[in-house]
């Protein structure tokens, strides 16, 4: 059986698991996503694999895109420390914190540079929300030529329909979809 990925050439990329998380997600809760993403991060760290924790941040929100929309987005009511990674992710000294200003984790950041300098050719992607930050990052990674594995139970959308659309129509065209446990089993296969 072909191994899912080479841990030395694979990075875990976690999207927007930061202190502004709400409770309006489906099919998985924020707590479920954070729990599965933390398990993945710990497993990747144990292997010496790269872990990139992506967050959106801004000092004054003036550097975040402001498109003209037909339906305005509700005003942001951001709590103190909103842009900090949630403590459950147990940020390690070896993690790479990538700060973005829009949905995708590649545009305007050093993510591609850090991956390429480490010889990474595959990313395992997870986080919130499936149809925004995760999907946009996945499309950017595809355009950059990375192989991708989507940790489907370590991501969630703002609705079931959003999550299911991306899972069923976008991900199959640009990568492979697996559960947290299926991804972690790759590490145990290496030891046998």
C-alpha positions as CSV (number, residue, x, y, z in Angstrom):
1,X,0.0,0.0,0.0
2,X,1.3,3.4,-0.9
3,X,2.2,5.7,2.0
4,X,0.0,8.8,2.2
5,X,2.9,11.2,2.5
6,X,6.5,11.5,3.5
7,X,6.7,13.3,6.9
8,X,10.0,14.9,6.1
9,X,8.5,16.6,3.0
10,X,5.1,17.4,4.5
11,X,3.9,20.3,6.6
12,X,0.8,20.8,8.6
13,X,-0.9,24.1,7.8
14,X,-3.6,25.2,10.3
15,X,-5.9,28.1,9.3
16,X,-7.3,30.7,11.7
17,X,-7.6,28.8,15.0
18,X,-7.4,31.9,17.0
19,X,-9.3,33.5,19.9
20,X,-12.1,35.0,17.8
21,X,-13.7,31.7,17.2
22,X,-17.4,31.6,17.6
23,X,-19.9,28.8,17.8
24,X,-21.7,29.1,14.5
25,X,-20.0,26.2,12.6
26,X,-21.1,23.0,10.9
27,X,-20.7,20.1,10.6
28,X,-18.1,20.2,13.4
29,X,-17.9,22.6,16.3
30,X,-14.9,24.9,16.9
31,X,-14.0,22.7,19.8
32,X,-13.9,19.5,17.7
33,X,-11.8,21.2,15.0
34,X,-9.4,22.6,17.6
35,X,-9.1,19.3,19.3
36,X,-8.4,17.4,16.0
37,X,-6.0,20.1,14.8
38,X,-4.1,20.0,18.1
39,X,-3.7,16.2,17.8
40,X,-2.4,16.6,14.3
41,X,0.0,19.4,15.4
42,X,1.4,17.3,18.2
43,X,1.9,14.3,15.8
44,X,3.7,16.5,13.3
45,X,5.9,18.0,15.9
46,X,6.8,14.6,17.3
47,X,8.0,13.6,13.8
48,X,10.0,16.8,13.4
49,X,7.7,17.9,10.6
50,X,6.9,21.5,9.9
51,X,3.8,23.0,11.6
52,X,2.6,26.4,10.3
53,X,-0.1,28.1,12.3
54,X,-1.8,30.7,10.2
55,X,-3.6,33.7,11.7
56,X,-5.3,36.8,10.4
57,X,-4.1,39.9,12.2
58,X,-4.1,43.7,11.9
59,X,-3.2,46.5,14.2
60,X,-6.1,48.7,13.0
61,X,-7.9,46.7,10.3
62,X,-6.9,49.3,7.7
63,X,-4.7,46.7,5.9
64,X,-7.5,44.2,5.4
65,X,-9.4,44.2,2.1
66,X,-12.6,46.1,2.0
67,X,-14.5,45.2,-1.1
68,X,-17.8,46.9,-2.1
69,X,-20.5,44.3,-1.5
70,X,-24.2,43.9,-2.2
71,X,-24.8,42.7,1.3
72,X,-22.6,44.3,3.9
73,X,-20.7,42.0,6.3
74,X,-21.7,42.6,9.9
75,X,-19.4,44.9,11.9
76,X,-16.5,43.1,13.6
77,X,-16.7,43.0,17.4
78,X,-13.2,41.6,18.1
79,X,-12.3,40.7,21.7
80,X,-9.0,41.6,23.2
81,X,-6.3,39.2,21.9
82,X,-8.6,38.1,19.0
83,X,-5.6,37.4,16.7
84,X,-3.8,35.1,19.1
85,X,-3.7,31.3,18.4
86,X,-6.0,29.4,20.7
87,X,-4.1,28.0,23.7
88,X,-5.3,24.4,22.9
89,X,-2.9,24.4,19.9
90,X,0.0,24.5,22.3
91,X,2.2,26.7,20.1
92,X,5.7,25.3,20.2
93,X,9.0,27.1,19.6
94,X,9.4,25.1,16.3
95,X,6.1,26.3,14.9
96,X,6.0,28.9,12.2
97,X,3.4,31.6,12.8
98,X,2.2,33.0,9.5
99,X,0.3,36.3,9.6
100,X,-2.1,37.0,6.7
101,X,-4.4,39.9,5.8
102,X,-7.0,38.1,3.7
103,X,-8.5,34.7,3.3
104,X,-5.6,32.8,1.8
105,X,-2.4,31.9,3.6
106,X,0.0,32.4,0.6
107,X,-0.7,35.8,-0.8
108,X,1.4,38.5,0.9
109,X,3.0,36.0,3.4
110,X,6.2,34.0,3.7
111,X,4.4,30.6,3.7
112,X,5.6,29.5,0.3
113,X,9.2,30.6,1.0
114,X,9.3,28.7,4.3
115,X,7.8,25.6,2.7
116,X,10.2,25.6,-0.3
117,X,13.3,26.2,1.8
118,X,12.5,23.1,3.8
119,X,11.9,20.9,0.8
120,X,8.2,20.6,1.5
121,X,6.1,19.3,-1.4
122,X,2.9,18.3,0.4
123,X,0.7,20.1,2.9
124,X,-1.9,18.8,5.3
125,X,-4.5,21.5,5.6
126,X,-7.1,22.1,8.3
127,X,-8.8,25.0,10.2
128,X,-11.7,27.4,10.0
129,X,-13.6,28.0,7.8
130,X,-13.8,25.4,5.1
131,X,-15.2,27.7,2.5
132,X,-13.1,30.8,3.2
133,X,-9.6,30.5,4.6
134,X,-9.2,26.8,4.1
135,X,-10.6,26.7,0.5
136,X,-8.7,29.8,-0.5
137,X,-5.4,28.5,0.9
138,X,-6.0,25.1,-0.8
139,X,-6.5,26.8,-4.2
140,X,-3.4,28.9,-3.7
141,X,-1.4,25.8,-2.7
142,X,-2.7,24.0,-5.8
143,X,-1.5,26.9,-8.0
144,X,1.9,26.8,-6.3
145,X,2.2,23.1,-7.1
146,X,1.8,21.5,-3.7
147,X,0.3,18.1,-3.1
148,X,-2.5,18.4,-0.6
149,X,-4.3,16.3,2.0
150,X,-7.4,17.8,3.6
151,X,-8.0,16.8,7.3
152,X,-11.8,16.9,6.8
153,X,-12.7,16.4,10.5
154,X,-10.2,19.1,11.6
155,X,-12.0,21.8,9.6
156,X,-15.6,23.2,9.5
157,X,-17.6,25.7,7.7
158,X,-20.1,28.4,8.6
159,X,-22.8,26.0,7.4
160,X,-23.1,22.4,6.4
161,X,-23.8,23.4,2.8
162,X,-20.6,25.4,2.6
163,X,-18.5,22.6,4.1
164,X,-20.1,19.9,1.9
165,X,-19.7,22.0,-1.3
166,X,-16.0,22.5,-0.9
167,X,-15.5,18.9,0.3
168,X,-17.5,17.4,-2.6
169,X,-16.6,19.8,-5.5
170,X,-13.3,21.6,-4.9
171,X,-11.1,19.3,-2.8
172,X,-11.4,16.2,-5.1
173,X,-9.9,18.3,-7.9
174,X,-6.9,19.5,-6.0
175,X,-6.0,16.9,-3.4
176,X,-7.0,14.0,-1.2
177,X,-9.4,14.0,1.8
178,X,-8.6,12.0,4.9
179,X,-9.6,12.0,8.6
180,X,-7.3,13.0,11.4
181,X,-6.9,9.4,12.4
182,X,-6.0,8.3,8.8
183,X,-3.4,11.1,8.6
184,X,-1.8,10.2,12.0
185,X,-1.7,6.5,11.0
186,X,0.9,7.4,8.4
187,X,3.3,8.2,11.3
188,X,2.7,4.8,12.9
189,X,3.2,3.0,9.5
190,X,6.6,4.6,9.4
191,X,7.6,2.9,12.7
192,X,6.5,-0.6,11.7
